[in-house]
């Protein structure tokens, strides 16, 4: 397996890879990073990586979508669940149920 496209889980959930982009697969990532060189504050960026982009460009900063920043010391473990629930309820439910209206056909040749 050399990429997410090769995995059985991708093929089962997203269907076969097609030349024209019909669905977008997003990977949700959260990790703590130091906000300043002094190490006085850490942040947890909540971001999405578009797995439907080719491997060479999907992890470039301009293609990563930032959902929100949480201070790392705000809450730990299960206490953070309310922030994730907020993001899901107010930011992601509409995206999941309604989707995105494209004004132009989008395909891999336009990348």
N, C-alpha and C positions, 0 to 999 in steps of 0.2 A: 504494500500500500504506500503510495508516494504522496497522496493528497486526500483531503476530505472527500473529494468526488469519488474516490475509489472505494470508500468504505461501504459495507452493506447497509449500515444505518442511514447514510445519506441517500442511497438509492431507494431504500424502503420509504423513507419519510418525504423526500423531495422528488422522487421519480428519476427517470433517466436524465442524464445531461443532454441538453438540447442546444442548438446553435442560437436560437432566439430566446432571450431571457424572459421567462414567464413567472418565476417565483424567486424571491430573495431569501436566502438563508443567513441568519444573523447569529453570531456567537457573542454571548454576554460575558464580559470580563470585569472583575473587581480585584484590585490589589492596592496595597498601601505603598505610597511613594513619599519621600521627603519633599516638603513644599519649599524649603529654603536650604541653602548650603550649610547653615549653622545647625540643622537638624532639630530645630525648636518646634516644628509642627509637621505632622504627617497628614496626608490626604488620601482618600480612597476614591479614585475616579471610577465611575460606573460607565462603561462604554460598550459599544457594539462594533464588532468587526464583520464586514460584509463578506461572507464565505462564497457568495456568488461571483465575486470578482476573481480574476486570475491570481494565482498565488504570488506572483511577483509584485503586485500593487495593493493587495488587500490590507497589508499591515503598514502602509505608509500613513503618516500622520493626517494627511488631507483626506484619507478615505475612512478614518475611524470616527465614529459618531459618539460624541460625549453626551450622556444622559444627565448626569449630575455629579457633583463633588460632595463627599461627606468627610468631615474631619475624622481622622482615625480614632481619636479618643472620645468621640461623641457617644458611641455605644459599641458593645462587643457581642459577638455571637447572636443569640436569639433576640437580644434587645435591638439589633439592627433590622429585624424583620419588619417593623412598622415603616421604615424608610423604603425598603424594597416593595412592600405592599402599596405604599403611596405612589411610587413610580409606576407600578403595574396598573393601578386603578386609574390614575389621572394622565398617564403618558402613553401607555402601551395598549390598553384595551381597545381604544379607537383604532390604532394602527392594525391590531390583530383582526378586528371585526369588520372594519371599513376598508382598510388598505390605503394605498396612495393612488391618486388619480394622475396618470401620466398624460401629459399634453402631446407627447410625440412617442412613436414606437421606440422602444429601447432594445437594442441588441448588442451583442458583444463587439461588433465592428465599430461601435461608437466610442469605445474606451480609449 
